[in-house]
Amino acid sequence: MLVQEDIQKKICDFLAILQYSVEYRGAIGLLDQNFILQSFIAKFLNIIYGYDLINLDGDGPKYPAIDLGDPYRKVAFQVTATKTPKKIEETIEIFIRQKQYENFSHLKFFILGRKQNKYSQVFNTYNLFEFNPQRDILDIKDIVRKLPSLSLEKLQRLSYLIDSDFSGTVIFKPTYQILHDPHHQDSLPIEEVKPDNVVRTVRWVDVPLYSDPGCQQRRPDRTGVILDNRQHPGNVLAGYTIHPTSPNLFKEGAQVICVYSRNSACDESWYRNPETHEITYAWTESRELIGRMV
C-alpha cells in the first residue's frame, strides 16, 4: 500500500505542475505546449480508462475539432485549455458539420486545467452521437480522483510514462522527443498473425460476464464475444472461443481478425453458455478484444 501511495503522490505532483504550467503559459499566449501534450494525454487516458486512443493530428486524414480518437470503440476527444460552453458548442458544431460522427459515435473533452463546476447549457447533438456534458467533459482533477481506484500495475505504467516522456524537467523536453517516443509501440494494440486456413466469425455478442462462479455479480463495463473458428478448406469447426470486449463493438455474422488492447484487460470471469445456459469458466485474465472486422 505504501508503494501505491508514493506513486499516487508522484502522479498528483506531476499533474499539478502540468495544470499550472498550461494555465499560466496560456495567460501570456504560449499555447504550443498544448499541441505537444496531445500524444502524452492519449497514452495517459489509455492507461486509466482502457482506451486505445491515437493522436489524430499526425499523418493521414485530418479531423477538425478533435485531437484523439479510438477507432475501435469510436470514442473521440478534443484536448483543450479552453473550458467555456462556447468552446464546447463550437466544437460540436464543427463535429456535426464535418460529419465526424460517421467515424466516432462518442465525443468527449479533456480540459488541460480546470473545467467549469457545471455545464447547464443544452448542447444539441441532433441524436447523431453520444455526448453528456456532466460525464464527458474531463479535467485534470477527474484524473486525480481516479488514482486511488487504479491497480498497482496501472499506477506503475503511469509513473513510467511520466519518466519516459518528461525526463529532466516536465515542461522543456524538446517537441521532437515527445512526438517520437521510442516506447510508443509498447502501447499499440496487438494484432494476431492471421492463420491462412482459419476463419473467425462472430457467433454471439454482448454475452454477460460475471466476476463470481455463481454468475451473480455481473461486470458492468465488459461483455463477452464468442467466435466461431473454422479451418479451411472444408469449413471444419475448430471450436468456439470467448473474449472480453466493450459493448456494441461487434456484429453477429461478421468475420474478424483478432486485435487485442494493451491498455484494457478483464480479470477472472464466468459466463452462461448461450446455447445450454450452463455456467462456464471464461479465463483467469484476458486482454480486451477490440477488432477488426474484415
Contacts in CASP RR format, 6 or more apart in sequence:
PFRMAT RR
TARGET T0000
AUTHOR 0000-0000-0000
METHOD contacts of the structure
MODEL  1
MLVQEDIQKKICDFLAILQYSVEYRGAIGLLDQNFILQSFIAKFLNIIYG
YDLINLDGDGPKYPAIDLGDPYRKVAFQVTATKTPKKIEETIEIFIRQKQ
YENFSHLKFFILGRKQNKYSQVFNTYNLFEFNPQRDILDIKDIVRKLPSL
SLEKLQRLSYLIDSDFSGTVIFKPTYQILHDPHHQDSLPIEEVKPDNVVR
TVRWVDVPLYSDPGCQQRRPDRTGVILDNRQHPGNVLAGYTIHPTSPNLF
KEGAQVICVYSRNSACDESWYRNPETHEITYAWTESRELIGRMV
3 152 0 8 1.000
4 152 0 8 1.000
4 155 0 8 1.000
7 152 0 8 1.000
7 155 0 8 1.000
7 156 0 8 1.000
7 158 0 8 1.000
7 159 0 8 1.000
8 147 0 8 1.000
8 148 0 8 1.000
8 155 0 8 1.000
10 159 0 8 1.000
10 162 0 8 1.000
11 144 0 8 1.000
11 147 0 8 1.000
11 155 0 8 1.000
11 158 0 8 1.000
11 159 0 8 1.000
11 162 0 8 1.000
12 144 0 8 1.000
12 147 0 8 1.000
14 162 0 8 1.000
14 166 0 8 1.000
14 170 0 8 1.000
15 140 0 8 1.000
15 143 0 8 1.000
15 144 0 8 1.000
17 170 0 8 1.000
17 171 0 8 1.000
18 37 0 8 1.000
18 112 0 8 1.000
18 140 0 8 1.000
18 170 0 8 1.000
19 112 0 8 1.000
19 113 0 8 1.000
19 114 0 8 1.000
19 140 0 8 1.000
21 33 0 8 1.000
21 170 0 8 1.000
21 171 0 8 1.000
22 33 0 8 1.000
22 34 0 8 1.000
22 37 0 8 1.000
22 81 0 8 1.000
22 112 0 8 1.000
22 113 0 8 1.000
23 81 0 8 1.000
23 113 0 8 1.000
23 114 0 8 1.000
25 31 0 8 1.000
25 33 0 8 1.000
26 81 0 8 1.000
31 81 0 8 1.000
32 175 0 8 1.000
33 171 0 8 1.000
34 79 0 8 1.000
34 80 0 8 1.000
34 81 0 8 1.000
34 112 0 8 1.000
35 57 0 8 1.000
36 175 0 8 1.000
36 178 0 8 1.000
36 179 0 8 1.000
37 79 0 8 1.000
37 112 0 8 1.000
38 55 0 8 1.000
38 57 0 8 1.000
38 67 0 8 1.000
38 68 0 8 1.000
38 79 0 8 1.000
39 55 0 8 1.000
39 178 0 8 1.000
39 179 0 8 1.000
39 181 0 8 1.000
39 184 0 8 1.000
40 161 0 8 1.000
40 165 0 8 1.000
40 166 0 8 1.000
40 178 0 8 1.000
41 68 0 8 1.000
41 77 0 8 1.000
41 79 0 8 1.000
41 110 0 8 1.000
41 112 0 8 1.000
42 53 0 8 1.000
42 54 0 8 1.000
42 55 0 8 1.000
42 68 0 8 1.000
42 69 0 8 1.000
42 77 0 8 1.000
43 53 0 8 1.000
43 161 0 8 1.000
43 165 0 8 1.000
43 184 0 8 1.000
43 187 0 8 1.000
44 143 0 8 1.000
44 158 0 8 1.000
44 161 0 8 1.000
45 51 0 8 1.000
45 53 0 8 1.000
45 68 0 8 1.000
45 77 0 8 1.000
45 110 0 8 1.000
46 52 0 8 1.000
46 53 0 8 1.000
46 187 0 8 1.000
46 263 0 8 1.000
47 154 0 8 1.000
47 157 0 8 1.000
47 158 0 8 1.000
47 161 0 8 1.000
47 263 0 8 1.000
48 143 0 8 1.000
48 146 0 8 1.000
48 150 0 8 1.000
48 154 0 8 1.000
48 158 0 8 1.000
50 261 0 8 1.000
50 263 0 8 1.000
50 264 0 8 1.000
50 288 0 8 1.000
51 70 0 8 1.000
51 73 0 8 1.000
51 75 0 8 1.000
51 263 0 8 1.000
51 264 0 8 1.000
52 70 0 8 1.000
52 71 0 8 1.000
52 72 0 8 1.000
52 73 0 8 1.000
52 188 0 8 1.000
52 189 0 8 1.000
52 261 0 8 1.000
52 262 0 8 1.000
52 263 0 8 1.000
52 264 0 8 1.000
52 290 0 8 1.000
53 68 0 8 1.000
53 69 0 8 1.000
53 70 0 8 1.000
53 75 0 8 1.000
53 77 0 8 1.000
54 68 0 8 1.000
54 69 0 8 1.000
54 70 0 8 1.000
54 71 0 8 1.000
55 67 0 8 1.000
55 68 0 8 1.000
56 62 0 8 1.000
56 63 0 8 1.000
56 66 0 8 1.000
56 67 0 8 1.000
56 68 0 8 1.000
56 69 0 8 1.000
56 76 0 8 1.000
57 67 0 8 1.000
63 69 0 8 1.000
63 76 0 8 1.000
63 98 0 8 1.000
63 100 0 8 1.000
63 103 0 8 1.000
64 94 0 8 1.000
64 98 0 8 1.000
64 100 0 8 1.000
65 78 0 8 1.000
65 91 0 8 1.000
65 94 0 8 1.000
65 95 0 8 1.000
65 98 0 8 1.000
65 100 0 8 1.000
66 76 0 8 1.000
66 77 0 8 1.000
66 78 0 8 1.000
66 91 0 8 1.000
66 95 0 8 1.000
66 100 0 8 1.000
66 104 0 8 1.000
66 107 0 8 1.000
67 77 0 8 1.000
67 78 0 8 1.000
67 79 0 8 1.000
68 76 0 8 1.000
68 77 0 8 1.000
68 78 0 8 1.000
68 79 0 8 1.000
68 110 0 8 1.000
69 75 0 8 1.000
69 76 0 8 1.000
69 77 0 8 1.000
69 104 0 8 1.000
70 76 0 8 1.000
71 103 0 8 1.000
72 189 0 8 1.000
72 249 0 8 1.000
72 259 0 8 1.000
72 261 0 8 1.000
72 290 0 8 1.000
72 291 0 8 1.000
72 292 0 8 1.000
73 106 0 8 1.000
73 246 0 8 1.000
73 249 0 8 1.000
73 290 0 8 1.000
74 103 0 8 1.000
74 104 0 8 1.000
74 105 0 8 1.000
74 106 0 8 1.000
75 104 0 8 1.000
75 105 0 8 1.000
75 106 0 8 1.000
75 108 0 8 1.000
76 95 0 8 1.000
76 100 0 8 1.000
76 103 0 8 1.000
76 104 0 8 1.000
76 106 0 8 1.000
76 107 0 8 1.000
76 108 0 8 1.000
77 107 0 8 1.000
77 108 0 8 1.000
77 109 0 8 1.000
77 110 0 8 1.000
78 91 0 8 1.000
78 107 0 8 1.000
78 108 0 8 1.000
78 109 0 8 1.000
78 110 0 8 1.000
79 109 0 8 1.000
79 110 0 8 1.000
79 112 0 8 1.000
80 87 0 8 1.000
80 91 0 8 1.000
80 109 0 8 1.000
80 110 0 8 1.000
80 111 0 8 1.000
80 112 0 8 1.000
81 111 0 8 1.000
81 112 0 8 1.000
81 113 0 8 1.000
82 111 0 8 1.000
83 111 0 8 1.000
83 113 0 8 1.000
83 114 0 8 1.000
83 115 0 8 1.000
83 116 0 8 1.000
83 139 0 8 1.000
84 116 0 8 1.000
85 116 0 8 1.000
85 119 0 8 1.000
85 121 0 8 1.000
85 123 0 8 1.000
88 109 0 8 1.000
88 119 0 8 1.000
88 121 0 8 1.000
88 123 0 8 1.000
88 133 0 8 1.000
88 137 0 8 1.000
89 121 0 8 1.000
89 123 0 8 1.000
91 107 0 8 1.000
91 109 0 8 1.000
92 107 0 8 1.000
92 123 0 8 1.000
92 124 0 8 1.000
92 125 0 8 1.000
92 131 0 8 1.000
95 101 0 8 1.000
95 107 0 8 1.000
95 129 0 8 1.000
96 125 0 8 1.000
96 126 0 8 1.000
96 128 0 8 1.000
101 107 0 8 1.000
101 128 0 8 1.000
101 129 0 8 1.000
104 129 0 8 1.000
105 129 0 8 1.000
105 130 0 8 1.000
106 129 0 8 1.000
106 130 0 8 1.000
106 131 0 8 1.000
106 136 0 8 1.000
107 125 0 8 1.000
107 129 0 8 1.000
107 130 0 8 1.000
107 131 0 8 1.000
107 136 0 8 1.000
108 131 0 8 1.000
108 136 0 8 1.000
108 137 0 8 1.000
108 138 0 8 1.000
109 115 0 8 1.000
109 136 0 8 1.000
109 137 0 8 1.000
109 138 0 8 1.000
110 138 0 8 1.000
110 139 0 8 1.000
111 137 0 8 1.000
111 138 0 8 1.000
111 139 0 8 1.000
111 140 0 8 1.000
112 139 0 8 1.000
112 140 0 8 1.000
113 139 0 8 1.000
113 140 0 8 1.000
114 139 0 8 1.000
114 140 0 8 1.000
114 141 0 8 1.000
115 137 0 8 1.000
115 138 0 8 1.000
115 139 0 8 1.000
118 134 0 8 1.000
119 133 0 8 1.000
119 134 0 8 1.000
119 137 0 8 1.000
121 133 0 8 1.000
123 131 0 8 1.000
123 133 0 8 1.000
125 131 0 8 1.000
130 136 0 8 1.000
147 155 0 8 1.000
150 158 0 8 1.000
164 181 0 8 1.000
164 183 0 8 1.000
165 173 0 8 1.000
165 178 0 8 1.000
165 181 0 8 1.000
166 173 0 8 1.000
167 173 0 8 1.000
186 262 0 8 1.000
187 262 0 8 1.000
187 263 0 8 1.000
188 262 0 8 1.000
189 259 0 8 1.000
189 260 0 8 1.000
189 261 0 8 1.000
189 262 0 8 1.000
189 290 0 8 1.000
190 259 0 8 1.000
190 260 0 8 1.000
190 261 0 8 1.000
190 262 0 8 1.000
190 287 0 8 1.000
191 257 0 8 1.000
191 258 0 8 1.000
191 259 0 8 1.000
191 260 0 8 1.000
191 292 0 8 1.000
192 257 0 8 1.000
192 258 0 8 1.000
192 259 0 8 1.000
192 260 0 8 1.000
194 257 0 8 1.000
197 231 0 8 1.000
197 232 0 8 1.000
197 233 0 8 1.000
198 229 0 8 1.000
198 230 0 8 1.000
198 231 0 8 1.000
198 232 0 8 1.000
198 238 0 8 1.000
199 229 0 8 1.000
199 230 0 8 1.000
199 232 0 8 1.000
199 255 0 8 1.000
200 227 0 8 1.000
200 228 0 8 1.000
200 229 0 8 1.000
200 255 0 8 1.000
200 256 0 8 1.000
200 257 0 8 1.000
200 258 0 8 1.000
201 227 0 8 1.000
201 228 0 8 1.000
201 230 0 8 1.000
201 253 0 8 1.000
201 254 0 8 1.000
201 255 0 8 1.000
201 256 0 8 1.000
202 225 0 8 1.000
202 226 0 8 1.000
202 227 0 8 1.000
202 228 0 8 1.000
202 250 0 8 1.000
202 251 0 8 1.000
202 252 0 8 1.000
202 253 0 8 1.000
202 254 0 8 1.000
202 255 0 8 1.000
202 256 0 8 1.000
203 226 0 8 1.000
203 227 0 8 1.000
203 228 0 8 1.000
203 240 0 8 1.000
203 252 0 8 1.000
203 253 0 8 1.000
204 224 0 8 1.000
204 225 0 8 1.000
204 226 0 8 1.000
204 252 0 8 1.000
204 274 0 8 1.000
205 223 0 8 1.000
205 224 0 8 1.000
205 225 0 8 1.000
205 226 0 8 1.000
205 250 0 8 1.000
205 251 0 8 1.000
205 252 0 8 1.000
206 223 0 8 1.000
206 224 0 8 1.000
206 225 0 8 1.000
206 247 0 8 1.000
206 248 0 8 1.000
207 223 0 8 1.000
207 224 0 8 1.000
207 225 0 8 1.000
207 226 0 8 1.000
207 242 0 8 1.000
207 271 0 8 1.000
207 272 0 8 1.000
207 274 0 8 1.000
208 215 0 8 1.000
208 218 0 8 1.000
208 219 0 8 1.000
208 223 0 8 1.000
208 224 0 8 1.000
208 271 0 8 1.000
208 272 0 8 1.000
209 218 0 8 1.000
209 219 0 8 1.000
209 222 0 8 1.000
209 223 0 8 1.000
209 224 0 8 1.000
209 244 0 8 1.000
209 266 0 8 1.000
209 269 0 8 1.000
209 270 0 8 1.000
209 271 0 8 1.000
209 282 0 8 1.000
210 216 0 8 1.000
210 217 0 8 1.000
210 218 0 8 1.000
210 219 0 8 1.000
210 269 0 8 1.000
210 270 0 8 1.000
210 271 0 8 1.000
211 217 0 8 1.000
211 218 0 8 1.000
211 219 0 8 1.000
211 267 0 8 1.000
211 268 0 8 1.000
211 269 0 8 1.000
211 270 0 8 1.000
212 270 0 8 1.000
213 270 0 8 1.000
213 279 0 8 1.000
213 281 0 8 1.000
214 270 0 8 1.000
214 279 0 8 1.000
215 270 0 8 1.000
215 271 0 8 1.000
215 272 0 8 1.000
215 279 0 8 1.000
219 266 0 8 1.000
219 269 0 8 1.000
221 246 0 8 1.000
222 244 0 8 1.000
222 245 0 8 1.000
222 246 0 8 1.000
222 266 0 8 1.000
222 269 0 8 1.000
222 288 0 8 1.000
223 244 0 8 1.000
223 245 0 8 1.000
223 246 0 8 1.000
223 247 0 8 1.000
224 242 0 8 1.000
224 243 0 8 1.000
224 244 0 8 1.000
224 245 0 8 1.000
224 271 0 8 1.000
224 282 0 8 1.000
225 242 0 8 1.000
225 243 0 8 1.000
225 245 0 8 1.000
225 249 0 8 1.000
225 250 0 8 1.000
225 289 0 8 1.000
226 240 0 8 1.000
226 241 0 8 1.000
226 242 0 8 1.000
226 243 0 8 1.000
226 274 0 8 1.000
227 240 0 8 1.000
227 241 0 8 1.000
227 242 0 8 1.000
227 243 0 8 1.000
227 256 0 8 1.000
227 258 0 8 1.000
228 237 0 8 1.000
228 239 0 8 1.000
228 240 0 8 1.000
229 237 0 8 1.000
229 238 0 8 1.000
229 239 0 8 1.000
229 240 0 8 1.000
229 241 0 8 1.000
230 236 0 8 1.000
230 237 0 8 1.000
230 238 0 8 1.000
231 238 0 8 1.000
242 271 0 8 1.000
242 282 0 8 1.000
242 283 0 8 1.000
243 258 0 8 1.000
243 286 0 8 1.000
243 288 0 8 1.000
243 289 0 8 1.000
244 265 0 8 1.000
244 266 0 8 1.000
244 269 0 8 1.000
244 282 0 8 1.000
244 283 0 8 1.000
244 286 0 8 1.000
244 287 0 8 1.000
244 288 0 8 1.000
244 289 0 8 1.000
245 288 0 8 1.000
245 289 0 8 1.000
245 290 0 8 1.000
246 288 0 8 1.000
246 290 0 8 1.000
249 290 0 8 1.000
249 291 0 8 1.000
250 256 0 8 1.000
250 291 0 8 1.000
250 293 0 8 1.000
251 293 0 8 1.000
254 293 0 8 1.000
255 293 0 8 1.000
255 294 0 8 1.000
256 291 0 8 1.000
256 292 0 8 1.000
256 293 0 8 1.000
256 294 0 8 1.000
257 291 0 8 1.000
257 292 0 8 1.000
257 294 0 8 1.000
258 289 0 8 1.000
258 291 0 8 1.000
259 289 0 8 1.000
259 290 0 8 1.000
259 291 0 8 1.000
259 292 0 8 1.000
260 287 0 8 1.000
260 288 0 8 1.000
260 289 0 8 1.000
260 290 0 8 1.000
261 287 0 8 1.000
261 288 0 8 1.000
261 289 0 8 1.000
261 290 0 8 1.000
262 287 0 8 1.000
264 287 0 8 1.000
264 288 0 8 1.000
264 290 0 8 1.000
265 285 0 8 1.000
265 286 0 8 1.000
265 287 0 8 1.000
265 288 0 8 1.000
266 283 0 8 1.000
266 285 0 8 1.000
266 286 0 8 1.000
266 287 0 8 1.000
266 288 0 8 1.000
267 285 0 8 1.000
268 282 0 8 1.000
268 283 0 8 1.000
268 284 0 8 1.000
268 285 0 8 1.000
269 282 0 8 1.000
269 283 0 8 1.000
269 286 0 8 1.000
270 279 0 8 1.000
270 280 0 8 1.000
270 281 0 8 1.000
270 282 0 8 1.000
271 279 0 8 1.000
271 280 0 8 1.000
271 282 0 8 1.000
272 278 0 8 1.000
272 279 0 8 1.000
272 280 0 8 1.000
273 279 0 8 1.000
273 280 0 8 1.000
END
